[in-house]
């Protein structure tokens, strides 16, 4: 006699919306979960599908409704979208209308002059490929992943307008754009009748560039923001307090965006001091870092990464303590400015 289902059906937690905040994205009608799950790392073809599936399920169970992709996420390129497509088919298809799913194009994806940049040809072809890999009919948000200095901004924004008007995506976004180029992009899209919904910049305690003009633009124009690398790819966790552990992201040769060179003595000193603040608040360092970025009123959501479901649970626990006293903020500023 069978005691378990041979093909168990995923049933999400019925109380998944009880504790997750859903801030409004700029002046739009869209509300994003305060934390979103990024599939930049650990969802590629070199990674475990069963673990990826467990992480996505756990994220949704905890109220995370936004899943963030890009055409070249992996490794290898494209494989994170393929992985997510399998998870959608197996587990999340009945809940598609409860999800915000995004993808992007801009960085290198395939050989030749048409596999990178901000051209109309590249963005629309990339969107079509990404839809095929994920098996989706549309993306909720499609981004220009980076500013292309060799393509007129009017062409790039025109491609996003076409992607939205053709039904390939519901909203347009940009990522890694400067304050000035963001302002220009807002104006172009507004003139085309496709408002810019969201900007996705890098932002964390160790990289605060958005405070130098970008957040002012976003608030003035009513554009939301979703920040990536809020934990500085693991630097703002207890993982590296005592060096580089075996198997960590910094020790993996294929992780080209983060290495032991990022573990500088200056950053390590700041991280150790911030860890003391976190402990005094009853939080982990990672939870402190997430609460801190969400304390910026220009930030709608923060994208978390994970290598196992427990890390997602720990990140969501940061939402239990988002308030900072003036003394705590002053102490953090003193550490970061040191």
FENFENRA-V220939 format. One record per run of one state. SS is the DSSP state (h for helix, s for strand, l for the rest). FROM is the first residue (numbers start at 1). TO is the last residue. If there is no record, write none. Layout:
SS_FROM_TO / SS_FROM_TO
This chain:
l_1_21 / s_22_24 / l_25_30 / s_31_33 / l_34_34 / s_35_38 / l_39_48 / h_49_61 / l_62_65 / s_66_68 / l_69_78 / h_79_98 / l_99_99 / s_100_105 / l_106_119 / h_120_134 / l_135_138 / s_139_144 / l_145_152 / h_153_165 / l_166_168 / s_169_175 / l_176_178 / h_179_192 / l_193_195 / s_196_200 / l_201_201 / s_202_202 / l_203_203 / s_204_204 / l_205_206 / s_207_207 / l_208_208 / h_209_211 / l_212_213 / h_214_221 / l_222_223 / s_224_228 / l_229_231 / h_232_234 / l_235_237 / h_238_240 / l_241_248 / h_249_251 / l_252_259 / h_260_262 / l_263_264 / h_265_280 / l_281_284 / h_285_294 / l_295_300 / s_301_304 / l_305_308 / h_309_320 / l_321_325 / h_326_336 / l_337_338
